[in-house]
Amino acid sequence: MFSTRDPVDLESRLIVIACANALAFGLFSWDKWMSKWKKRRVPESTLLAVTLFGGEVGAICAMLLVRHKTRKSSFLWKFWPSFVVGVVLTVVFIRARF
C-alpha cells in the first residue's frame, strides 16, 4: 500500500495530525476550565503554536464546543492567520516525501 522508500507512511502522518488535534482540543478546553476557576492559564502563544502545527480542527472544535476565545478579537486576529498557515503546513506535511 505504501512505498517502501517512504519511511514515514501516510498512516503515521495521520496519527501525528490526530494527536496534534487532540492536544489542541485538550489545551483549549483546559484553558477554558482554568479561566472559570481563576487558575493559571495556558499561554496564548501555546494555543496558537499547537493550532499552527497540526491542531487546527481540534482548536476550532474546542473553541465552538466549550465557547472559548470566540469573542476575544485580539486573540482571533492572531488565531485565523495561524489557522490558515496551519492548514497549509498540514497539507504539505501529509503530501511530503521524506
N, C-alpha and C positions, 0 to 999 in steps of 0.2 A: 504494500500500500504506500509506504513512504520510501523515498530514495535512500539508498544505503550511504550515499555521500553527504547526506544532511544529518549531522549528529544531533541536532535539536529539531525533532519532528514536530509536526503541526499539533499533535495531541499534547505534547509537553508545553508548547507555547500557549495553548488554550487553557491549560491548567494554571499557568503563571498568571494569565489575564483574569481567570476566575478568582484566584487568590487575591489579586490586587483589588478586584471589585468587592470581595468580601471584607477585606481590610478597610477599604474606603467606607463601606456601609457601616462597619463597626465603629470606626473613628468618628464619623459624623453623628451617629446615634449616641455614642459615649459623650461627645461634646455637648449634645443637647441635654442629656441626663445631668451632666456636671453643671450646666448653666442653670438648671432648675434648682439645684441644691447649693448654688453659690460656691462650688468647689473649683479646684484647679482645672483649667480648661485645656483642650488640645489647641496648640497654636495654629492660627490661620495658615501659616506657611506650610505646616504639615498637612493640613486638609487640602491645600492647593497642590502640593507635591504629589500626594497619592492620587489626586484627580488627574494630574498631568501624566503620570507614569502607569497608566492602565486601569485606573479605578473610576473611569467616567460614569459607567452605568450604576455602579454601587453608590457613588456620590449623589447622582440625580435621584435615585430611588430613596435614599435616606432623607435627602432634603424634602422630598414630597411626602413620604410616609410619616416622618416624625416632625414635619414642618419646621425644619431648622435652616437658618441662614437664608430664608426665602425673601425676606423683606430688607435685609441689610444691604443697601445699594453699594456701599464701599467694598463689601465682600464680593457681590455679584459682578462688579466691574473687573475684578481680578479672576473670578471663577470662570466666566464664559470664555475668555481667551485661553485659559488653562484647559478647559473642556475641549475646545476645538483643536488645539495643538495636541492634546492627549489622544484624541480620536485619530488624528493623522499618524502620530507615533505608534499607536496600537496597530493600525493597518500596516505600517511599514514593518513593525516587529513580526507580525503574523506572516507577511509575504517574503521577508528577507531570507536569503540563503546564507547560512553560516558555514 
